[in-house]
């Protein structure tokens, strides 16, 4: 089984790429979705986050807006939050890959925002980076998350620069022109991958 790592900075269009790969029949592990599951009511991460940021917990689940504000305001909280979440997400990722192999999947996709930052690219046969122009990225973040420009820039600054991610990629999917243009690039990538001998 070939493992495809899918990554890109916040607001780059990675979710659109992941949906296209899922529609094409590839199993996709969504790290962000797993984070939401872990932080939902009864989630495994809730007790540790409650100890770290008590105000972020309401009726047994995480208020992501409060948690995000605390992480943006304090690098120490951001780092501690990563120490809580990453081992749990990695364990879920390993379970996903075992299931995909047991089902005979030819490809499996790891949709992970911090693929490079946490060394996850080493477990991948192909790394796909989704990239967009900076103005497009900022506009998407502000629109989807209801953030100010300064908050959006703060989030971007905490991530590996887009240019550095693109240098580490086997494939770059460029978004920002149109959905059709992005999907065409993904279809072409899938054709090449499927034509590659196992």
VOKEPA-674753 format. One record per atom (N, C-alpha, C): residue in three letters; x, y, z. Coordinates in steps of 0.05 Angstrom, whole numbers, plus 5000, padded with zeros to 4 digits. Example, Ala and Ser with C-alpha at 12.3 -4.5 7.8 and 13.67 -1.06 7.14 Angstrom:
<pts>
Ala526448865156;Ala524649105156;Ala526449345156;Ser525749555142;Ser527349795143;Ser525850015157;
</pts>
This chain:
<pts>
Unk501749765000;Unk500050005000;Unk501750255000;Unk501150444983;Unk502550694981;Unk501150904999;Unk502751045015;Unk501651245033;Unk502151525020;Unk499951675017;Unk500151945006;Unk499752145029;Unk501752305033;Unk501552525053;Unk500452775040;Unk498252875051;Unk496953115041;Unk497253335062;Unk498353565054;Unk498753775074;Unk498654045060;Unk498854245076;Unk498654525067;Unk497854705090;Unk498654945089;Unk498055135110;Unk495055185113;Unk494255305134;Unk491455375139;Unk490455555117;Unk488155505106;Unk486955665086;Unk487955625058;Unk489455405054;Unk490655345027;Unk488855185009;Unk486755065020;Unk484954905003;Unk485354605006;Unk486654525028;Unk487254245032;Unk484654075036;Unk482654195049;Unk480154045053;Unk478853975026;Unk478954155008;Unk477754104981;Unk479253874968;Unk481853874970;Unk483553664958;Unk482853394971;Unk482553394998;Unk481953145012;Unk479253035003;Unk477253215000;Unk474653124992;Unk474752994964;Unk476353114946;Unk476653004919;Unk477952734920;Unk479852694937;Unk481152434939;Unk479252224951;Unk477652314970;Unk475752124982;Unk473652044961;Unk472752244946;Unk470752174925;Unk471951994903;Unk474552004900;Unk475851824880;Unk476251544891;Unk475351504916;Unk475451234928;Unk477851174945;Unk479451374952;Unk481751324969;Unk480951364998;Unk481851185016;Unk481351235044;Unk483051475054;Unk481751645069;Unk483151895078;Unk482951915109;Unk485251955121;Unk485352005150;Unk485452315153;Unk483452425166;Unk483252715170;Unk484152775198;Unk486552885201;Unk487652945227;Unk485953155242;Unk485053355227;Unk483353565240;Unk480753445251;Unk479553265236;Unk477053145245;Unk477652975270;Unk479852845271;Unk480552695295;Unk480952875319;Unk482153105314;Unk482453305336;Unk479753385347;Unk477853435329;Unk475153505337;Unk473853285354;Unk474253035345;Unk473152805359;Unk474352785387;Unk476952825389;Unk478352805415;Unk477453025434;Unk476653255423;Unk475953485439;Unk472953515444;Unk471353335432;Unk468453335436;Unk467753225464;Unk465253245471;Unk464353145497;Unk465052855500;Unk466452795521;Unk467352515526;Unk469952445512;Unk471052635497;Unk473552585482;Unk475852545500;Unk477852385491;Unk480152315508;Unk481852545515;Unk481752765499;Unk483552995505;Unk482253195524;Unk479753175530;Unk478353375546;Unk479553405574;Unk480053195589;Unk481053235616;Unk483753385616;Unk485553315598;Unk488153455598;Unk487953745590;Unk486153795571;Unk485754075562;Unk484454235584;Unk482554115599;Unk481254245621;Unk483254335642;Unk485354165647;Unk487354235666;Unk489154465656;Unk489554475629;Unk491254675617;Unk489854945615;Unk487354945604;Unk485855185600;Unk482955135611;Unk482555165636;Unk479855105648;Unk477555255635;Unk478055505627;Unk475855665615;Unk474955555588;Unk476555385576;Unk475955285549;Unk473955045550;Unk473254955574;Unk471554715576;Unk468754805586;Unk466654735570;Unk463954795577;Unk462254545573;Unk460954455595;Unk459154225594;Unk460553985582;Unk463053945589;Unk464453705582;Unk465753705554;Unk465553925539;Unk466853935513;Unk468454195511;Unk470154205491;Unk471954435488;Unk470654655472;Unk470754895482;Unk470055135466;Unk472555205450;Unk472455135424;Unk474855165408;Unk475655465404;Unk473755645405;Unk474355925403;Unk475956025427;Unk475155945451;Unk476656015475;Unk479455885475;Unk479555635467;Unk482155495466;Unk483955625445;Unk482955685422;Unk484555815401;Unk485656085410;Unk483956245424;Unk484856505433;Unk487056475454;Unk486756275472;Unk488856225492;Unk491456135479;Unk491255965458;Unk493755865445;Unk495056095429;Unk493456265417;Unk494656495402;Unk496056685422;Unk494856725445;Unk495956915464;Unk498456815478;Unk498756545480;Unk500956435496;Unk502356215481;Unk504756255473;Unk506256035460;Unk506555795478;Unk506755835504;Unk506955615523;Unk504555435522;Unk502155555521;Unk499655405519;Unk499555255493;Unk500355395471;Unk500355265445;Unk502155015445;Unk504455035456;Unk506354815457;Unk505254585475;Unk504154655498;Unk502954455515;Unk500654315502;Unk499054465487;Unk496754345473;Unk497654145452;Unk499854215438;Unk500954025418;Unk501853775432;Unk503053795456;Unk504053555470;Unk501753375478;Unk499453495483;Unk497053335490;Unk495953195465;Unk495653355444;Unk494153255420;Unk495753065402;Unk498253125397;Unk499652985376;Unk499952685381;Unk500552595406;Unk500752305410;Unk498052165405;Unk495852295412;Unk493252175408;Unk492552155378;Unk493252365364;Unk492652365335;Unk494352155321;Unk496852135329;Unk498651935316;Unk497651655321;Unk496651595345;Unk495551335350;Unk493251275332;Unk491451475328;Unk489151435311;Unk490051395282;Unk492151525274;Unk493251495247;Unk494351215243;Unk495651105262;Unk496750835260;Unk494450635257;Unk492350675272;Unk489950495270;Unk488750515242;Unk488550755231;Unk487450795204;Unk489050645183;Unk491750665185;Unk493450535165;Unk493250225167;Unk493050125192;Unk492649835195;Unk490049745182;Unk487949895186;Unk485349825174;Unk485449835144;Unk486750045133;Unk486950065104;Unk488449835092;Unk490649755105;Unk492249535094;Unk490649275096;Unk489149235118;Unk487648985121;Unk485448965101;Unk484449195091;Unk482349195070;Unk483449185042;Unk486049175039;Unk487249145013;Unk487349404997;Unk487249635010;Unk487449884995;Unk490149914981;Unk490050014957;Unk492550064943;Unk493850324951;Unk492150524959;Unk493150784969;Unk491650854994;Unk492951005011;Unk491651125035;Unk492751405038;Unk491051595045;Unk491751875047;Unk491851965076;Unk494052095084;Unk494252215110;Unk493952515107;Unk491652625114;Unk491052915112;Unk491953035138;Unk494353145138;Unk495653245163;Unk496753515159;Unk495753725173;Unk496853995169;Unk499754015177;Unk500653875198;Unk503353895207;Unk505053665198;Unk504653575174;Unk506053335164;Unk509153375164;Unk510053605156;Unk512953665156;Unk513953725184;Unk512453895198;Unk513353985224;Unk513753765244;Unk512153545242;Unk512353325261;Unk513753085249;Unk514953115225;Unk516452885213;Unk514652675201;Unk512052725198;Unk510252525187;Unk510852455158;Unk512152635144;Unk512752585115;Unk514552335112;Unk516052255132;Unk517752025130;Unk516251765126;Unk513751765135;Unk512051515132;Unk510551515105;Unk511051715088;Unk509551735063;Unk511251665039;Unk509851545019;Unk511251484994;Unk511151724975;Unk509051884978;Unk508652134962;Unk507652354980;Unk508752584977;Unk507852814993;Unk506553024974;Unk504053094980;Unk502553284964;Unk502153534981;Unk502953764971;Unk502654014984;Unk500654184969;Unk498654284983;Unk496654464972;Unk497454754978;Unk497554924958;Unk498655194962;Unk496855394948;Unk496655634960;Unk495155854948;Unk496656114952;Unk496056324937;Unk497356584941;Unk496756694969;Unk498556844981;Unk498156945009;Unk495457095012;Unk494757264993;Unk492257414996;Unk489857234997;Unk489857024981;Unk487756824981;Unk487656675007;Unk489956605017;Unk490056455043;Unk488856625065;Unk489656875067;Unk488757055089;Unk485757095086;Unk484757145062;Unk481857185058;Unk480256945067;Unk481256705060;Unk479856455068;Unk479756425098;Unk481956475111;Unk482056445140;Unk480056635153;Unk480156885145;Unk478457085157;Unk475457025152;Unk474856925129;Unk472056865122;Unk471056625137;Unk472656415138;Unk471756155150;Unk471956155180;Unk473756305191;Unk474156285220;Unk473256545235;Unk472456735220;Unk471456985232;Unk473757135247;Unk476157125236;Unk478457245249;Unk479057515237;Unk480557675252;Unk481657925241;Unk484157855224;Unk485058045209;Unk487457985193;Unk489857925210;Unk490058075233;Unk492358025250;Unk492257745263;Unk489857645270;Unk489657375280;Unk490357175259;Unk489457215235;Unk490057035213;Unk493057025208;Unk494357255208;Unk497257265204;Unk498757125227;Unk497657155251;Unk498957015274;Unk498856715271;Unk496556615262;Unk496356325257;Unk498256235235;Unk498456385213;Unk500156315191;Unk503056315201;Unk503856505217;Unk506556535226;Unk507456295243;Unk505556155256;Unk506255925272;Unk506855675256;Unk506155685230;Unk506555455213;Unk509055475196;Unk509955255186;Unk512155255167;Unk511455425143;Unk513355585133;Unk512755755109;Unk511855585085;Unk510055685070;Unk509055545047;Unk511255465027;Unk513155655023;Unk515255595004;Unk516955355013;Unk517355335039;Unk518855105050;Unk517354845046;Unk514754855050;Unk513154605045;Unk513254525016;Unk513054724999;Unk513054654970;Unk515754534962;Unk517854624974;Unk520554504968;Unk520654214976;Unk519154134996;Unk519253855006;Unk517153684992;Unk515653794974;Unk513453644962;Unk514353474938;Unk512953254933;Unk513153104908;Unk511253224888;Unk508953314898;Unk506853434881;Unk505853684894;Unk505553904879;Unk504354144889;Unk501654194875;Unk499554214890;Unk496854284879;Unk496454574885;Unk496154734864;Unk495855024868;Unk492855094866;Unk491955234887;Unk489155324888;Unk489155624886;Unk486755734884;Unk486456024884;Unk485456124857;Unk485755964835;Unk484656054810;Unk481655974808;Unk481155714809;Unk478355624809;Unk478355334820;Unk476055254829;Unk475754974839;Unk476254774816;Unk475354844792;Unk475754674769;Unk478754634764;Unk480254844765;Unk483154834761;Unk484454654781;Unk483654684807;Unk484854514828;Unk484154224824;Unk481654164818;Unk480753884815;Unk482153754791;Unk482653914770;Unk483953794747;Unk486853714754;Unk488153864771;Unk490853794780;Unk490753534796;Unk488753504813;Unk488453264829;Unk487953024812;Unk486153054792;Unk485652824774;Unk488152734760;Unk489652924750;Unk492152854736;Unk494052714755;Unk494252804779;Unk496052674799;Unk495152384803;Unk492552344806;Unk491552074811;Unk492051884787;Unk491851994763;Unk492451824739;Unk495351744740;Unk497151924747;Unk500051854748;Unk500551654770;Unk499351684793;Unk499751504815;Unk498751224809;Unk496451214796;Unk495250954790;Unk496750804767;Unk498150964751;Unk499750834730;Unk502450744740;Unk503250834764;Unk505750754775;Unk505550464785;Unk507450294778;Unk507450014788;Unk507450004818;Unk506149804831;Unk506049784860;Unk508849754871;
</pts>
